[in-house]
């Protein structure tokens, strides 16, 4: 659905929103396509039910190493699709966010949480591991260690304490808040949004001088656009 230059994507695969390999790839393709659209300026990603996303469909994978590899590649493509999407992706996380669900949420640009949402990486309980790269985007590198070594569940408040969450809200207010921010973003010139997001992605892990040089290039590129000239009048 598209309204007010904002596209809405709703995850509604099953009760837990555990995603098959095909579903992950379809979602990635959809986000990639929307990112190239000239009709919108932002994307809202949300869920139906009590689970934002429970990650991979473990029943589909079973113990097949080839399917584990295919699943990992699919989730990496989805993470890239969100992180490198040309337009900002605003996540409205309601309910459980498990395993690959954290990969998906942490790959977005802005994250809103419902008060009842929770995050967990329970792989250690099954002798597995994964998604620490993405949990580290929400919490510090030391903070995540006890979480991952024990597979414990974190509340919305505990995740928000990491300083990376836009807001924790009552469930009834979650969708409206995500859309309000997305509409605000979409009001600005789309070329500025695209260049700005690419710039932020580029400087995220750079040293100070390299970050400044990359941002300066974006500033110079946008200064000469017609939209910027009109807004300066």
C-alpha positions as CSV (number, residue, x, y, z in Angstrom):
1,X,0.0,0.0,0.0
2,X,1.2,3.5,-0.8
3,X,-0.2,6.7,0.7
4,X,1.2,10.2,1.1
5,X,4.4,9.1,-0.6
6,X,5.0,6.3,2.0
7,X,4.9,2.6,1.1
8,X,3.8,0.1,3.7
9,X,5.1,-3.4,3.9
10,X,3.3,-5.8,6.3
11,X,4.8,-9.1,7.5
12,X,2.0,-11.6,7.8
13,X,3.5,-14.9,6.9
14,X,2.2,-17.1,9.8
15,X,1.5,-16.9,13.5
16,X,5.2,-16.5,14.4
17,X,6.1,-14.7,11.2
18,X,8.9,-17.3,10.6
19,X,10.0,-16.8,7.0
20,X,10.8,-19.4,4.5
21,X,13.8,-18.9,2.2
22,X,11.4,-17.9,-0.6
23,X,9.6,-15.4,1.6
24,X,12.8,-13.8,2.6
25,X,13.9,-13.4,-1.0
26,X,10.5,-12.0,-2.0
27,X,10.6,-9.5,0.8
28,X,14.1,-8.4,-0.2
29,X,13.1,-8.0,-3.9
30,X,10.1,-5.9,-2.8
31,X,12.2,-3.6,-0.7
32,X,14.8,-3.3,-3.5
33,X,12.1,-2.4,-6.0
34,X,10.5,0.2,-3.7
35,X,13.9,1.8,-3.1
36,X,14.1,2.6,-6.8
37,X,10.6,4.0,-7.0
38,X,10.1,7.7,-7.8
39,X,6.6,7.6,-6.3
40,X,7.6,7.4,-2.7
41,X,10.1,9.0,-0.2
42,X,10.1,6.4,2.6
43,X,9.0,2.9,3.6
44,X,7.3,1.6,6.7
45,X,7.9,-2.1,7.6
46,X,5.5,-3.5,10.2
47,X,3.9,-6.8,11.2
48,X,0.5,-8.3,11.9
49,X,0.0,-10.4,15.0
50,X,2.1,-10.8,18.1
51,X,5.4,-11.5,16.4
52,X,7.4,-9.0,14.3
53,X,9.5,-11.8,12.8
54,X,10.8,-15.1,14.3
55,X,13.6,-15.4,11.7
56,X,14.1,-18.4,9.5
57,X,11.6,-21.2,9.2
58,X,13.6,-23.9,11.1
59,X,11.2,-26.6,10.0
60,X,12.0,-25.9,6.4
61,X,15.8,-26.0,6.9
62,X,15.8,-29.1,9.1
63,X,19.4,-30.3,9.4
64,X,20.3,-29.8,5.7
65,X,23.6,-27.9,5.5
66,X,22.8,-26.7,1.9
67,X,19.5,-25.2,3.1
68,X,21.3,-23.5,6.0
69,X,23.7,-21.9,3.5
70,X,20.8,-20.9,1.3
71,X,18.9,-19.4,4.2
72,X,22.0,-17.4,5.4
73,X,22.4,-16.0,1.9
74,X,18.8,-15.0,1.7
75,X,18.9,-13.2,5.0
76,X,22.0,-11.4,4.0
77,X,20.3,-10.2,0.8
78,X,17.4,-9.0,2.9
79,X,19.7,-7.1,5.3
80,X,21.4,-5.5,2.3
81,X,18.1,-4.7,0.8
82,X,17.0,-2.7,3.9
83,X,20.4,-1.2,4.8
84,X,21.2,-0.2,1.2
85,X,17.7,0.7,0.1
86,X,17.9,4.1,-1.5
87,X,15.0,5.3,0.7
88,X,14.7,5.3,4.5
89,X,13.1,2.2,6.0
90,X,11.2,2.8,9.2
91,X,10.5,-0.4,11.3
92,X,7.5,-0.6,13.6
93,X,8.3,-3.7,15.7
94,X,5.4,-5.2,17.6
95,X,5.9,-8.4,19.6
96,X,8.6,-11.0,19.4
97,X,11.7,-10.2,17.4
98,X,13.8,-13.4,17.2
99,X,17.0,-14.4,15.3
100,X,16.6,-13.2,11.8
101,X,13.9,-10.8,13.0
102,X,16.7,-8.9,14.7
103,X,18.7,-8.9,11.4
104,X,15.7,-7.4,9.7
105,X,14.9,-4.7,12.3
106,X,18.5,-3.7,12.8
107,X,19.0,-3.2,9.1
108,X,16.3,-0.5,9.0
109,X,17.1,3.2,9.4
110,X,14.7,4.0,12.2
111,X,13.1,1.6,14.7
112,X,9.9,2.1,16.8
113,X,9.0,-0.5,19.4
114,X,5.8,-1.4,21.0
115,X,6.0,-1.6,24.8
116,X,5.4,-5.4,24.6
117,X,8.0,-6.2,22.0
118,X,11.0,-8.4,22.9
119,X,14.3,-9.4,21.3
120,X,16.2,-12.6,21.6
121,X,18.9,-14.7,19.9
122,X,18.2,-18.1,21.3
123,X,20.5,-20.0,18.9
124,X,22.9,-21.0,21.7
125,X,20.1,-23.1,23.3
126,X,20.1,-25.3,20.2
127,X,23.9,-25.4,19.9
128,X,23.9,-22.6,17.2
129,X,25.0,-19.0,16.8
130,X,24.3,-16.0,14.7
131,X,23.1,-12.4,14.2
132,X,25.5,-10.8,16.7
133,X,26.5,-8.3,14.0
134,X,23.0,-6.9,14.0
135,X,22.3,-7.0,17.7
136,X,25.5,-5.1,18.1
137,X,23.9,-2.2,16.1
138,X,21.3,-1.9,18.8
139,X,23.5,-2.6,21.9
140,X,27.2,-2.3,22.7
141,X,29.7,-5.0,21.7
142,X,30.2,-6.0,25.4
143,X,26.5,-5.7,26.3
144,X,25.5,-8.3,23.7
145,X,27.9,-11.0,24.9
146,X,25.9,-12.1,28.0
147,X,22.8,-11.9,25.9
148,X,24.2,-14.2,23.2
149,X,26.0,-16.6,25.6
150,X,22.7,-17.2,27.4
151,X,20.1,-16.8,24.8
152,X,18.1,-14.6,27.2
153,X,15.2,-12.4,26.0
154,X,15.5,-8.6,26.2
155,X,12.5,-6.3,26.8
156,X,11.7,-3.2,24.7
157,X,13.0,-1.1,27.5
158,X,16.3,-3.0,27.6
159,X,16.8,-2.6,23.9
160,X,15.9,1.1,24.0
161,X,18.6,1.6,26.7
162,X,21.1,1.1,23.9
163,X,20.2,4.5,22.6
164,X,19.4,3.3,19.0
165,X,15.6,3.2,19.2
166,X,13.4,6.1,18.1
167,X,10.6,5.5,20.6
168,X,8.9,2.8,22.7
169,X,5.2,3.3,22.5
170,X,1.8,1.7,23.4
171,X,0.9,-0.9,20.8
172,X,-2.1,1.2,19.6
173,X,0.2,4.2,18.8
174,X,3.0,2.3,17.0
175,X,1.8,2.3,13.4
176,X,0.7,6.0,13.5
177,X,4.1,7.1,14.9
178,X,6.0,5.2,12.3
179,X,3.9,6.7,9.5
180,X,4.1,10.2,10.9
181,X,7.9,10.1,10.7
182,X,7.9,8.4,7.3
183,X,5.5,11.1,6.0
184,X,7.7,13.8,7.4
185,X,10.8,12.3,5.7
186,X,8.9,11.9,2.4
187,X,8.1,15.6,2.2
188,X,11.7,16.5,1.4
189,X,13.4,16.3,-2.0
190,X,13.9,12.6,-2.8
191,X,17.4,13.2,-4.3
192,X,18.4,14.7,-0.9
193,X,17.0,11.7,0.9
194,X,18.8,9.2,-1.4
195,X,22.2,11.0,-1.3
196,X,21.8,11.6,2.4
197,X,21.1,7.9,3.2
198,X,24.0,6.8,1.0
199,X,26.3,9.3,2.8
200,X,25.2,8.1,6.3
201,X,25.8,4.5,5.3
202,X,29.2,5.3,4.0
203,X,30.4,7.2,7.1
204,X,29.0,4.9,9.7
205,X,32.2,3.0,10.3
206,X,34.8,5.5,8.9
207,X,37.4,7.5,10.6
208,X,36.6,11.2,11.2
209,X,38.5,12.6,8.2
210,X,37.2,10.0,5.7
211,X,33.6,10.6,7.0
212,X,33.9,14.3,6.6
213,X,35.2,14.0,3.0
214,X,32.4,11.6,2.0
215,X,29.8,13.9,3.6
216,X,31.3,17.0,1.9
217,X,31.0,15.3,-1.5
218,X,27.3,14.7,-0.8
219,X,26.9,18.3,0.3
220,X,28.5,19.6,-2.9
221,X,26.4,17.3,-5.1
222,X,23.1,18.4,-3.5
223,X,23.9,22.1,-3.4
224,X,23.6,22.4,-7.1
225,X,20.2,20.6,-7.5
226,X,17.1,22.5,-8.5
227,X,15.2,21.3,-5.4
228,X,17.9,22.7,-3.1
229,X,18.0,26.0,-5.0
230,X,14.3,26.4,-4.8
231,X,14.3,25.7,-1.0
232,X,17.0,28.3,-0.5
233,X,14.8,31.1,-2.0
